Amino acid sequence: MRITFVKKVLADGTPCSKCRDVEEKLRENDQLHLINETVVADERDADSPGMSLAREHQVTRAPFFLVEEEGQIPRIYTVYFKFVKEVLRPLTT
């Protein structure tokens, strides 16, 4: 399983507040180490890695998590608590 966390930087260069909150929750709950990669969707750069992933997977909200497993369709999570319940919790039990 490969997990990518996509967080956004707004057009004025500031980090998305919701993205910052989710990243802090990941840190506080000792879950950040379960994330394989963190990429930025920079509104100032349509070709930034996060913007490319958002386009590819038709995601319009940030932050989001891309969960890839061999032989399966990638899953997208835009709700932190659902992501934790369905993906992270099973990894830690």
N, C-alpha and C positions, 0 to 999 in steps of 0.2 A: 504494500500500500504506500502511495506517495501523496502527501498532503501539502498543498500550496496555499499560503495565506496571502490574499491580495488586499492591500490597503491603499487608500487614495490620498494624493496630495492635490489640494484645490488650486484653481487657476491663479490665486494670489500667492501661492507658494506655501501656504499653511497646511499642516496635516489635518485630515478629516477628524473631527472630534469623536465621532462614533468609532472610527478605526482605532484611534488612540485608546478609547475606553476598552474596546475588545482586546487589544494587545495587552493592556494592563491586566485584564481578567485572566488572560492566558498566563501571564507572568505570576500573578498572585496565586493561581491555582496549580502552579508548577506543571503547566501543560505546554509551554513554549517549546520544550525539547522534543515534543511529539510532531512538531511541524517541520517538514523537510526543507521548505523554502518559503521565504517571504519576498514578495515582489511588490513594486509600487505602480499604481495606476496614476500617472501624473497628468492632470488635466491640461497642462501646458505642452504636453508631448503626446500626440495621438499614437505614436509608435512605441511608447514606453511599454515594457513587458506586461505590466498589469492592464493597460488599455487594450493591448493586443489580445490578452486572455479574455477580457470582458467581451470584446467583439466576437471572438471565436465561439464563446459559449453563451452569447446573447444575454449577458448579465448587465443590469442597469443600476445595481445597488452595490455600495461598498460599506464595509468590507465584505469579502466573501471568501469561502474556502472551496478549493477544487480538490476533490478526492478521487484519485486514480488507482484502479486495481487492474492487474493484468487480466485481459479477456472480458472486461466489463465496461459498460458505458460510464464515462466520468460522471460523478455526482457533484452538484453545486449546492452549497449551503450559504444562505445569506442571513441566517439567524443563528447567532452564537450558541444559544442554549440547545437548540435542536442539533447542531453540529456536535456539541459535547455529548449529548444523550446518545446519539446514533453512531458516532465515530470514536470520540476520545474515551468515553467511559468504558466501552468494551475492550479497549487497548490496555486499560489499567486494572482490569479485574481478572 
